[in-house]
């Protein structure tokens, strides 16, 4: 294998890994969304992780008015981005199901699978008889 061919193979593999990580990360984020919306769950999680005593629990930081305004703007911006990504991922999953013309049942899927297997087996038999 030549060096450019090897590079193409490596880059294609890396892009596949990146795409899988990207999709898995977003799916996990969407699944955790209801838990994140529970008030003070982040504090409870930190207490569980660090085994803090009630007297040594995590206190919220004190921000200036400018920092509070910047944080609020950042939360708004990323919330809009989050919901756009959620709508996009839901459209990718729900869209093909909603727009399909035919309804698939277990029987039609199983029948088409066995049909493909039978054709493959018959083509294997027909090519095997040439070499005999």
N, C-alpha and C positions, 0 to 999 in steps of 0.2 A: 504494500500500500504506500502511495506517495505521501509526502508531507502535507500538501494541500488537501488531499482526500482525508487524511487523519484529522486535520484541523476542522474540516467540514463536519466530520463525524462527532468530534468532541463538542463543537459549538452547538450542533443540533441536540445532542444529549443534554448539555447544560441548559439550553433554552427550554427543553421539556421539563427538566427538574425545576427551573424557575417558575414556569407556568403552573406546575402542580403545587408548588409551595404557595404561590400567590392565591390560587383558588382555595386551597385548604385553609390558609390563614384567614381569608375572608369568610369562609363557611363557619369556622370556629368563632370568629367575632360575631357573626349573626346569631349563632346559637347562644352565645353568652350574653347577648343584649338584654334579655329580660332580667337576668341576675344583676347586671350592672346598674339597672334602673332602681333597684331596691335601695332606699336611703341608708347610709352608713354601713353598707356591706363592705366597702373598701377598708374602713377602720376595723371591722370585725375580722376581716381577712388578715390584716397586718398583725393584729393581736394574736391570731392563731399561728401565723407563721413565725413570729419572733418570740412567742411565749411571754408576753409582757404581763406584768402584774397590773391590777387595776390602778394602782397609784402611779405607775410608770407608762400609762397609755399614751398614744401618739396625740400630740396637740396640733391643731391646725396652725399653719404659719400666718403671720400678720403681713398683709400686703399693703403697699401704698395705693392711693386712688388711681394712679397711672397704671400700675401693675394689674390692678383689678379690672380696669377698662380693657387693657390688652388681653388679659386672660379671657374675659367675656367675649371679646371679638373673635379670638382664636377658637373658642368652644363653638361659637355660632358657625364659623366658617367650616370647621371639621364636621359638625353635625349635618350641615347641608351636604357635604361630600359623602358622608356615611350613608345618608338616606338615598342619595343618587346611586351609589354603588349597590345598595340593597335592592332598589327597584330594578337596576340593570341585571343583577344576578337572578332575581325572581323572574324577570322577563325571559332570560335565557332558559330557565327551567320550565316555566308555565307556558310560554309562547308556543313551542312546538306541540305540546299536548293539546292546547286549545285550538290550534289551527289545523290539526290533522283532520283529513277528510274521512278516513275510515277509522273505525274503532277496532282495536286489537284485543283479542281475548287470549287466554292461555292456550286454547286449542289452535287458533290460527298461527300463533308463534311456534308452538310445538310441531304443527304440521309443516310449516315452511322449513323448520330446522331439519326434520326428518327427510323432507324432500331434497334439501341440499346434500345431506349425507348420502342418500341413495344415488343421486347424480354423481357424486364424487366416487362412490364405490363402483358404479357402472363404468365411469371413465377409466378408473384404475384397471378394471377387468378387461376393457377393450384394448388398452395400451399394453397390458401384460400378454395378451394373446398374440401380439405382433412378434414378440421375441421368442416365442416357442417354436 
